Amino acid sequence: MLTLRLTQHAESQPDHYRVEVALEGDGPRQTAAAAFQFALTESDHEDLRWYLEDYLQYPLDPAPTIAARVEKRMAEIGGELFRAVFQADEDTRDLWANLRDKLDEARVEIITDVRQAAAVPWELIRDPKTDTPL
């Protein structure tokens, strides 16, 4: 089985992260690393909370209009994460190029410590070129 493993490490500066990227299971293990700054705004936090909690219980007008805006923002955040990780340098781009056409066969694992588990919303990461979530 093909496995994409993202190991998140918090750096000494707030909202700065280093991610080790590993692709295993299809030939030799391929690795790369990316360092980036990421933080959700308070508005993003509240919108995500509303979308995942309140919208499900109260989907009546004007909620669908608000949900469409939040969904668009979620896609933007996912694209930002993708670019930060898979377009960080030549190694990360090469790794993504090897995975892109096999994504539907891959298992994606996120590794982080408990304190940082909610710092980066990895479930939103998506290829902005194809609009495909990982």
Secondary structure, DSSP 8 states (H G I E B T S, - for coil): -EEEEEEEEE-SSTTEEEEEEEEESSSS-EEEEEEEE----HHHHHHHHIIIIIHHH---TTHHHHHHHHHHHHHHHHHHHHHHHHTSSHHHHHHHHHHGGGGGGEEEEEE--GGGTTTS-GGG-EETTTTEE-
